[in-house]
Amino acid sequence: MESEVRLMKGNEALAHAAIRYGVDAYFGYPITPQSEIIETLMAQRPWQSTGMTVMQVESEVSAIHMVYGAAATGKRAMTSSSGPGISLMQGGISYLCGANLPCLIVNVMRGGPGLGTIQPSQADYYQAVKGGGHGDYKLFTLAPSSVQEMADFVSVAFDWAFRNCNPAMILADGTIGQMMEKVVLPPARPRLTDDEIAHKYPWAIDGARHSRIGSNRIASLELDAAVMEQRNCERQHKYELAEQNDARAEATLTADAEVLIVAFGSAARICAKAVDLARAEGLKLGLLRPITLWPFPSAYLREAAEHARGILCVELNAGQMIDDVRIAVESRILVEHYGRLGGAVFTPTEIVSAAKNIFKL
Amino acid sequence: MTTEILIAGFGGQGVLSLGKILAHAAVMEGREVSWLPSYGPEQRGGTCNVTVVISDERISSPIVDSYDIVITLNQQSLSKFEQRVKPRGILIFDRYGMVDLPKRTDINMYAISAVETAHAEDVDKMLSMVVAGALLSISPIVKPESLLAALQSVLPAHKHDLLPTNERAFNLGAQCVVAKEH
């Protein structure tokens, strides 16, 4: 049963994966296009099976701060929303980073700004990887491009978050959340016991159960600037190590690519077909798909672009990831953007045409 | 082989459900599948559509430019998607209430009377199964037994008493292909 192939939506797969990973608590507020996450959790009633808490709370601001509280006790806590809700959470996300707490935040993006539209978009790239809240912090940001990755990235995100004591984000979009594909769910495992948490995460607050060694204190506030600087330096060191070790990307037909397409998430799926169509015409297109948006897979990109005379950065936004692409190749290669905005989605032939027009193929 | 399919009509006609049953049937046959709805503020009476890709290989894009098979159940969808059928592809349209008929000559067009048949046979609520029967009689993209097995797995257990009626609706489908236009 564990390796059974199922057909389900990306949102549903993520919810099932969270229960199976042994997540302790989900706090959230419904919003399209990700409401199936909380719907699936409620329908599955994991509080009866694994003991997982699932709460629909009164606002996204409450949700992220409940995540903060649960995370401070060493529990695996998560929330999910779409752009408008994720914006409301930014203060809490900054506090979680300031307090060095692990958690998972899922953003299934929709067109914006503002309430925008419910159709898919990738316009929250900057917010996710450039720090949507205040202070020097980063979120480990995974960009799934299939329903399988919606399931698989729950454990990848949580494992990274707990290893680094920092929040992680799954940055999907409406297409990935709403589409159904085949998925093999990860094996179920039990939630950690309180003793296991105390052993694995000595920083967690536990009501001073182990008071003879003193109680833990978790806060982002530190009024002594020297101590605060030291804490920040330690955080940045953690980020440097992540940048060296934790970037991920998938390269397709890049070895001889004349023009390299760089795209993430659902856009990368559409671009994969564009590459196939172009190759059938004899045009040497290749695709690099960043899987982690932070840390950005700069080394993978430089390698993939080695023989390219141009890079086409294809995004469902006005051009955000393109900044990181240009930094990665140090502007030695012409990098151009192609995108659609506000919930509109490009088609594979549209991307082939754009590549032809821009690079005179 | 990859088959890219679009099903479009009014919300409530079972457009998304038909796509879902087709997708489940294909999974049962061990094939790759993607199912992407035109999710949005659609509701009963509004238009909606679903793209289903069935393939023997890993599916690259769930979003496509043009389709091997387009099925339309209302005028808006027929007018909107006639041009999105690939040359030599298949357009299946329900003729009920159609005023502007499709004009292309480079595709295979089939008029069906699923809406009228479903109504006459008192299976209005199983319209999608009548359409499924018509579709599989025109293009056997999945086996009929897979489709019926998929229906059983998609329908919640408390509705399994409706399975025989659904099968009857499915069997009506082949007879409601009224004309091959080209």
Boltz contact constraints between the chains, C-beta under 6 A:
constraints:
  - contact:
      token1: [A, 7]
      token2: [B, 23]
      max_distance: 6.0
  - contact:
      token1: [A, 7]
      token2: [B, 24]
      max_distance: 6.0
  - contact:
      token1: [A, 7]
      token2: [B, 27]
      max_distance: 6.0
  - contact:
      token1: [A, 178]
      token2: [B, 39]
      max_distance: 6.0
  - contact:
      token1: [A, 179]
      token2: [B, 34]
      max_distance: 6.0
  - contact:
      token1: [A, 179]
      token2: [B, 36]
      max_distance: 6.0
  - contact:
      token1: [A, 179]
      token2: [B, 62]
      max_distance: 6.0
  - contact:
      token1: [A, 180]
      token2: [B, 35]
      max_distance: 6.0
  - contact:
      token1: [A, 181]
      token2: [B, 34]
      max_distance: 6.0
  - contact:
      token1: [A, 182]
      token2: [B, 27]
      max_distance: 6.0
  - contact:
      token1: [A, 269]
      token2: [B, 61]
      max_distance: 6.0
  - contact:
      token1: [A, 270]
      token2: [B, 61]
      max_distance: 6.0
  - contact:
      token1: [A, 270]
      token2: [B, 63]
      max_distance: 6.0
  - contact:
      token1: [A, 272]
      token2: [B, 60]
      max_distance: 6.0
  - contact:
      token1: [A, 273]
      token2: [B, 60]
      max_distance: 6.0
  - contact:
      token1: [A, 273]
      token2: [B, 61]
      max_distance: 6.0
  - contact:
      token1: [A, 345]
      token2: [B, 63]
      max_distance: 6.0
  - contact:
      token1: [A, 347]
      token2: [B, 65]
      max_distance: 6.0
  - contact:
      token1: [A, 348]
      token2: [B, 61]
      max_distance: 6.0
  - contact:
      token1: [A, 349]
      token2: [B, 65]
      max_distance: 6.0
